[in-house]
Amino acid sequence: MARVPITVMGFRCDRCGHEWIPQNIDHEPRVCPNQKCHSPYWNAPSKRSRMTYEEFKAKIADLLRRAGKPLTWTEVRTSARLPQAYPNNQWVHRMETDIGLMRRRESNGIIHWLLKEATLDLSAPTAPQTPDETGSRARRK
């Protein structure tokens, strides 16, 4: 007889991490079967695992200060090990006033994040542009 791997679907408790194979696969369990847990919220992430605005703001501010250069959201997310794929827009707008976050869209469409205090180093003296020279960009809703 040949040995082959067999994969069976089971469940994992988001609270205690306990994993099990159910007796009846048709119905989802009501509680975690772990003797120490028995949580009815076994399939809902705990509130402690959610990031608060203050934690998010501190991570972003610290990372942008240490980087010393503008970063894209992908660079920010991977460097700060943030769980979300996209930033919370309300939090981003709050950070613009709270920590001086600036987002600059480059001509190729890439958005770079930086702090206002770091913009002094990046701004080079340029001649003011006339309305004819600036390309108008349609706003999307």
HUKAKA-V42894 format. One record per residue. PSI is psi in radians with two decimals (none if undefined). OMEGA is omega in radians with two decimals (* if undefined). D_FIRST is the distance of its C-alpha to the first C-alpha in whole Angstrom. Layout:
BEGIN
[[PSI OMEGA D_FIRST] [PSI OMEGA D_FIRST]]
END
This chain:
BEGIN
[[2.41 3.12 0] [2.56 3.10 4] [2.31 -3.13 7] [2.54 3.07 9] [2.42 3.10 13] [2.23 -3.14 15] [2.27 -3.14 18] [2.34 3.12 20] [2.45 3.13 24] [-2.81 -3.12 26] [2.73 3.06 30] [2.33 3.10 32] [2.19 3.11 35] [-0.26 -3.13 38] [-0.89 -3.05 40] [-0.21 3.12 38] [0.02 -3.14 35] [2.39 3.11 33] [2.50 -3.14 29] [2.77 3.04 28] [2.13 -3.08 25] [2.70 3.07 28] [-0.66 3.13 27] [1.86 -3.08 29] [-0.29 -3.08 28] [-0.49 -3.08 31] [2.41 3.11 34] [2.42 -3.13 35] [2.63 3.11 35] [-0.59 -3.12 39] [2.84 3.05 39] [2.31 -3.11 37] [-0.06 3.12 35] [2.29 -3.10 35] [-0.60 -3.08 38] [-0.21 -3.03 40] [-1.23 -3.09 40] [0.56 -3.10 40] [2.30 3.04 42] [-0.19 3.14 42] [0.58 -3.08 43] [-0.45 -3.10 39] [0.27 3.09 39] [2.29 -3.14 42] [2.55 -3.12 43] [2.69 -3.14 45] [-0.42 3.14 49] [-0.46 -3.10 49] [-0.24 3.12 46] [2.47 -3.13 49] [2.38 3.08 51] [2.89 3.11 55] [-0.72 -3.11 57] [-0.72 3.10 59] [-0.76 3.14 55] [-0.82 -3.12 55] [-0.76 -3.12 58] [-0.73 3.13 58] [-0.77 -3.12 55] [-0.83 -3.11 57] [-0.79 -3.14 60] [-0.77 -3.12 59] [-0.79 -3.13 56] [-0.59 3.08 59] [-0.75 -3.13 62] [-0.62 -3.08 59] [-0.72 3.13 58] [0.15 3.11 62] [2.79 3.10 61] [2.49 3.14 60] [2.63 3.03 56] [2.91 3.14 55] [-0.68 -3.13 53] [-0.72 3.10 49] [-0.71 3.11 51] [-0.83 -3.09 52] [-0.78 -3.11 49] [-0.69 -3.13 47] [-0.69 -3.13 49] [-0.04 -3.12 50] [0.92 3.14 46] [2.48 -3.08 47] [-0.45 -3.03 45] [2.53 3.13 47] [-0.59 -3.14 46] [2.55 3.14 50] [2.62 3.07 53] [2.05 -3.06 55] [-0.67 3.13 58] [-0.69 3.13 60] [-0.67 3.14 59] [-0.76 3.12 60] [-0.65 3.08 63] [-0.67 -3.13 64] [-0.44 3.09 63] [-0.64 3.10 65] [-0.63 -3.06 68] [-0.84 -3.07 67] [0.06 3.13 66] [0.60 3.11 67] [2.37 3.05 64] [2.51 3.06 65] [2.19 -3.12 62] [2.24 3.09 64] [2.14 3.11 62] [2.98 -3.12 62] [-0.44 3.13 64] [0.05 3.08 60] [-0.12 -3.13 59] [2.34 -3.14 57] [2.19 3.11 58] [2.39 3.11 59] [2.40 3.05 60] [2.91 3.11 62] [2.62 -3.11 65] [-0.64 -3.12 68] [-0.44 3.13 69] [-0.18 -3.09 67] [-0.39 3.13 69] [-0.61 3.13 72] [-0.52 -3.02 70] [-0.40 -3.07 69] [2.17 3.09 72] [2.52 -3.14 74] [2.13 3.13 77] [2.76 3.11 77] [2.50 3.13 80] [2.48 -3.11 80] [2.53 3.06 79] [2.81 -3.13 81] [-0.45 -3.14 79] [-0.59 -3.04 79] [-0.48 -3.11 77] [2.30 3.10 74] [2.24 3.11 72] [2.42 -3.10 72] [2.24 -3.12 68] [2.40 3.11 67] [2.42 3.08 66] [2.58 3.10 63] [none * 63]]
END
